[in-house]
Amino acid sequence: MNDKVARYINPYTDFGFKKLFGEEANKDLLIDFLNAVLPQKSKIVSLTFRNPEQLPDNNVDRKAIFDIACTGEHNEQFTVEMQKARQKYFKDRALFYLSFPIQRQAQKGDWDFNLNPVYLVAVLNFTYDENEEKQKIYRLVSLKDQDGEEFLDKLKMVFLQMPLFRLTEPELKTRKDKWMYFLKNLEDFDEIPSILREPVFEKAFSEAEYYRLSPLLQEQYQRDLMAYRDNVNVVETARKEGEAKGRTERNIEVARNMKAKGLPPALIAELTGLPVSEIERL
């Protein structure tokens, strides 16, 4: 294992994501990022961080998700989160958590139910689109009717499936492209790419530089990085085990069909990779 410390921190760690987007001094980075991924008419000028204490918390989510809650100048409610691992009922969970900033707006007494817009922006370190032909790097979800016309413009969800982003530096066209390129490759950069040589990204690189951190913060980051790598290893192991189990089950079904057609066990074993003894028991 290469023990060399990368020049820039990993933005998929809790520490890295918060360092870039969750600190008061770096609100300009978060604003620029949100303006890059949200619809143009949702342009943000200022934000105020708020404590997400109203959101339900559990150990599973804390291992898989890190979120930042903030409010725009017109009381828009934003939840910006980085998800490290896929969860069961992923879309259901996103909708469930987004209901809390809506419910918080309820007022006692006479209230006309006029809601402030609510947004979820999720940076995903996994792919949830299973059908390859339907995969989208960027997905903007809103409330629309059967004709595709917007029913209400006060709830929007943005999902960035980072593993699907494969653009190279010459291919970057939009602000969104640049931010995704930055997040996807930050830990691997040794220097700032020429296309990201502009004030906002130069500040982001400066904030992400490992050796600019105090020894205490370096230690905190290393703990987060270890937890992140452990989580990635667990997910990857589970994926490989699932694939292996799937292959074995398919091979058993194929072997059963071959045996039913009268093929000799030795030939079936050669074709499927299963032991002859297992084939004879089928």
GIWOTA-V315072 format. One record per backbone hydrogen bond with DSSP energy under -1.0 kcal/mol. CO is the residue of the C=O (numbers start at 0). NH is the residue of the N-H. If there is no record, write none. Layout:
# GIWOTA-V315072
co-><CO:CO>
nh-><NH:NH>
This chain:
# GIWOTA-V315072
co-><6:9:12:13:14:15:16:17:22:23:25:25:26:27:28:29:30:31:32:33:38:39:47:51:57:58:59:60:63:65:67:68:69:70:71:75:76:77:78:79:80:81:82:88:89:90:91:92:93:96:98:99:101:102:116:117:118:119:120:121:122:123:130:131:136:138:140:142:142:144:148:153:155:156:157:158:159:159:160:161:167:168:173:174:175:176:177:178:179:180:181:184:185:192:193:195:197:198:199:200:201:202:203:205:207:208:209:213:214:215:216:217:218:219:220:221:222:223:224:225:226:227:228:229:230:231:232:233:234:235:236:237:238:239:240:241:242:243:244:245:246:247:248:249:250:251:252:253:254:255:256:257:258:263:264:265:266:267:268:274:275:278>
nh-><209:12:16:17:18:19:20:21:25:26:28:29:30:31:32:33:34:35:36:37:41:42:70:54:61:62:63:64:83:81:79:49:77:47:74:71:118:69:120:67:122:65:124:92:93:94:95:96:97:99:102:103:104:105:76:155:78:157:80:159:82:161:133:134:160:158:156:150:151:147:144:117:119:140:121:138:123:161:163:164:170:171:177:178:179:180:181:182:183:184:185:187:188:195:196:197:201:202:203:204:205:206:207:208:8:211:212:217:218:219:220:221:222:223:224:225:226:227:228:229:230:231:232:233:234:235:236:237:238:239:240:241:242:243:244:245:246:247:248:249:250:251:252:253:254:255:256:257:258:259:260:262:261:267:268:269:270:271:272:278:279:281>
